């Protein structure tokens, strides 16, 4: 299985997926910490997270998958949502909460 196939399997196999540096309990960068906090505040109780620091192939592959150069990256129901700044904007407008609620049901 290629890295792109692995990533596709991860993002389509879970309703909410966050590619981040570290883990929700121990984020390794401020953007990843903010992303996990935003998801929690938006009502996401089950987030599948992937620590890109543990796998250099995933770290590079995820940037190509969505053609997005930075991490964290959020996927909901198999669709790329964006990074930390986009998540912040969506949270402020209520869009993130709606998106997360839709992923639950």
N, C-alpha and C positions, 0 to 999 in steps of 0.2 A: 504494500500500500504506500502511495506517495504521501508526502507531507500535505499537499493540497487535498488529497482524499481524506486524510486523517482530520484535517481542519473542517472539511465539509461535513464529515460524520459528527464531529463535536457540535458544530453550530446547528445542525438539523436534528440532532438527537436529544437536545435539551431546550426547553422553552426560553430560558435566559442564560446566556453565556457571556462571561467577562474574561477577556485576555488581559492579564495584568502582571505587574512586577511584584512578586511575593504572593502572599495569601491574604484573605480578608482579615485574618487575625494578626498577621504581621506583614503589612504592605511595605514594599521596599522603595517606594517613591510617593511623593505627595499627591500626584495625579491619581495613582492607583488607590490611595487612601480615600481621596475625595470621591472617586467613582463608586467605591463600595459603600460609603456613607450615603451617597445620593440614592443608590439602589435600595438600601435599607429604609431610608425615609420615604421612598416611593412605594414601599409595601412589598418589595421583592424578598420573600422569605426563603426561596430555594434558587440560588444562583450557582450554576456550574462555573467554577473558575479554573483557569489554566495559568499556571505560573510560567511565564515565558523565560524566566531566568534559568529554569531547570532544563530547558531544551532549546539550544541555539537554532535548530532547524525550524521549530515552531515559531521562535522569535522572528526569524526572517520570513518564514512562509506566510505568517499572518499579515505581514505588511503587504505582501503581494496579493493575498487572497481578496482583500477589499480595496487594493490600491490606496491604502491609507498608511502614511509613514510612521505614525506614532502609536504608542501603547500607553494607556489602556484602550481597548476596543470592545464595544458592547454589541452583542447580537441578540435579537429577540425574534423568536419563531423563525430562525434561519436567515433573517435579514439583518444586514449591517445597519446599525443605528448611528454610531459615531464614537468620538472620543470624549474625554472629560469635559471640554468646553461645550460641546453640543449637548451632553447630558445635563450640564448646569442650566443652559438655556431652556431645555425641555422641561426640567424640573420647575423652573420659575414660572413657566406658562401653564404647567399642569399636564403637559403632553406626556412626560415620562411616567407619571402616575397612571394615566389612561393606558399607555402601552403595556405597562407591567400588569395592570388589572386584566387586560385582554389576553395576556400570555398565560394567566392562571386558568382561564376557563376555556 
